[in-house]
Amino acid sequence: MSPDQSTVLVVDDEQDVADLYAMWLEDDYRVRSAYEGDAALDVLDESVDIVLLDRRMPGQSGDEVLEEIRDRELNCRVVMVTAVKPDFDILEMGFDDYLVKPVSKDDLHETVERMLTRVDYGEKLQEYFSLVSKKAVLEAEKDQQALEESEGYAELEADIEGLRSQVDDTRDELDDHEDFVGAFQDLT
């Protein structure tokens, strides 16, 4: 999928932040903005490839918007871009990546590119990416003792290991795709 054909939906209740992200991305992608959850769901359709979603918003929260996106079974990647520090509650969430604000222009572009690469790959591989992303976020935010004491984190590690053999075959097929291999190595 070429970037200029890709649509990114930026959802943040801080209009200045949403507009800044949109400005950073508009030269490379079609960008839509929404400043609250209900408005995001109104403009969300099959043409949206990536949603950059704030968690804490008045009215419908980003968590609720994410749940609705997954309930609609839309084939888009969702990146939480939020000031909410991740906790073990993220284990139950269906996002593809998690960025903690403040976010730089380069980080935002790299994340969107990585998500576009994922759109082209199978469901199991996308699930694997999502789980590995959650693991990386928790490891960056939690100390080793908290991780070792978390039953949810242990289940996450087991799920990752269970999917690893299934996705290794797909990864081997894609070894000639440099962007994918680089992103995969970054995650593992």
C-alpha positions in Angstrom: 0.0 0.0 0.0 1.6 3.3 -1.0 1.6 6.0 1.6 -0.2 8.6 -0.5 -3.2 6.3 -0.8 -3.3 5.6 2.9 -5.7 7.3 5.3 -4.9 8.2 8.9 -7.5 9.2 11.4 -6.2 11.4 14.2 -8.4 11.4 17.3 -7.5 13.7 20.2 -9.7 16.0 22.3 -6.9 18.5 22.4 -7.6 20.2 19.1 -4.1 21.7 18.9 -2.4 18.3 19.3 -4.7 16.6 16.8 -4.1 19.4 14.3 -0.3 19.2 14.9 -0.2 15.5 14.2 -2.4 16.0 11.1 -0.1 18.7 9.8 3.0 16.4 10.4 1.3 13.7 8.3 -0.7 15.5 5.6 2.2 15.7 3.1 2.4 11.9 3.0 -1.1 10.6 3.8 -4.8 11.5 3.5 -5.5 12.7 7.1 -8.8 13.1 8.9 -9.1 14.6 12.4 -11.7 14.1 15.1 -11.7 15.9 18.4 -13.8 13.4 20.4 -14.8 9.8 20.4 -18.3 10.0 18.8 -17.0 12.2 16.0 -14.2 9.7 15.4 -16.7 6.9 15.0 -18.8 9.0 12.7 -16.0 9.5 10.2 -14.5 6.0 10.7 -15.1 3.6 7.7 -13.3 1.0 5.7 -11.1 3.6 4.0 -9.2 4.3 7.2 -6.0 2.4 7.5 -4.6 3.7 10.7 -6.2 5.4 13.8 -4.0 7.5 16.1 -6.2 7.5 19.2 -5.9 9.3 22.5 -7.2 7.3 25.5 -8.5 10.0 27.9 -11.2 12.1 26.2 -14.5 13.5 27.6 -17.6 11.6 26.4 -16.6 8.5 24.8 -13.0 7.6 25.8 -10.3 6.2 23.5 -10.7 2.8 25.2 -14.4 2.8 24.2 -13.6 4.0 20.7 -11.1 1.2 20.4 -13.6 -1.4 21.5 -16.1 -0.1 19.0 -13.5 -0.2 16.2 -12.8 -3.9 17.0 -16.5 -4.7 17.3 -17.1 -3.3 13.8 -14.2 -5.6 12.6 -12.6 -2.8 10.6 -9.3 -3.7 9.0 -7.3 -0.8 10.4 -4.4 -0.5 12.8 -4.9 1.4 16.0 -2.1 3.2 17.8 -2.9 4.6 21.2 -1.1 8.0 21.4 -1.7 9.2 24.9 -0.3 10.7 28.1 -1.8 7.8 30.0 1.1 5.7 31.3 0.4 2.0 30.4 -0.5 -0.4 33.1 -1.5 -4.1 33.1 -5.0 -3.0 31.9 -3.5 -2.7 28.4 -3.3 -6.5 28.2 -7.0 -6.7 27.4 -7.0 -3.9 24.9 -7.0 -4.5 21.1 -4.5 -1.8 20.0 -1.6 -2.4 17.7 0.9 0.0 19.3 1.1 2.4 22.2 2.9 5.7 22.2 3.2 7.8 25.4 3.1 11.6 24.8 5.0 13.7 24.1 5.5 12.2 20.6 8.0 13.5 18.1 7.2 14.0 14.4 9.8 11.3 13.5 8.3 8.8 16.0 4.8 9.5 14.6 5.9 9.0 11.0 7.9 5.8 11.9 4.9 4.4 13.7 2.5 5.1 10.9 4.9 3.5 8.4 5.3 0.4 10.6 1.5 0.1 10.9 1.1 0.4 7.1 3.5 -2.5 6.7 1.5 -4.5 9.1 -1.8 -3.9 7.1 -0.5 -6.1 4.4 0.2 -9.2 6.6 -2.0 -11.9 8.0 -4.2 -11.9 11.1 -1.9 -14.1 13.1 1.2 -12.0 12.3 -0.8 -8.8 13.2 -1.8 -10.4 16.5 1.8 -11.4 17.2 2.9 -7.8 16.5 0.3 -6.4 18.9 1.3 -8.8 21.7 5.0 -8.1 21.3 4.2 -4.4 21.3 2.3 -4.7 24.6 5.2 -6.7 26.1 7.6 -4.0 25.1 5.4 -1.2 26.5 5.0 -3.0 29.8 8.7 -3.8 30.1 9.5 -0.1 29.5 7.1 1.1 32.2 7.2 -1.6 34.9 10.0 -2.9 37.0 11.1 -6.6 36.8 9.4 -7.5 40.1 6.0 -6.1 39.0 6.3 -8.1 35.7 7.2 -11.3 37.6 4.2 -10.9 39.9 1.7 -10.2 37.2 -0.4 -13.2 36.1 -1.5 -11.3 33.0 2.1 -10.6 31.9 2.9 -14.4 32.3 -0.1 -15.1 30.1 1.1 -12.5 27.6 4.5 -14.2 27.4 2.9 -17.6 26.9 0.6 -16.2 24.1 3.6 -14.7 22.4 5.6 -18.0 22.5 2.5 -19.9 21.2 2.2 -17.6 18.2 6.0 -17.4 17.5 6.1 -20.8 15.7 3.0 -19.9 13.7 4.5 -16.6 12.5 8.0 -17.8 11.9 6.8 -19.4 8.7 5.3 -16.2 7.5 8.4 -14.3 8.6 10.6 -16.6 6.6 8.5 -16.0 3.5 8.9 -12.2 4.0 12.7 -12.1 4.6 13.3 -10.3 1.4 11.1 -7.4 2.5 13.7 -5.1 4.3 11.2 -2.9 6.1 9.4 -5.8 7.5 12.5 -7.6 8.6 13.8 -4.4 10.3 10.5 -3.8 12.1 10.3 -7.5 13.1 13.9 -7.4 14.5 13.1 -4.2 16.4 10.2 -6.0 18.1 12.0 -9.3 18.9 
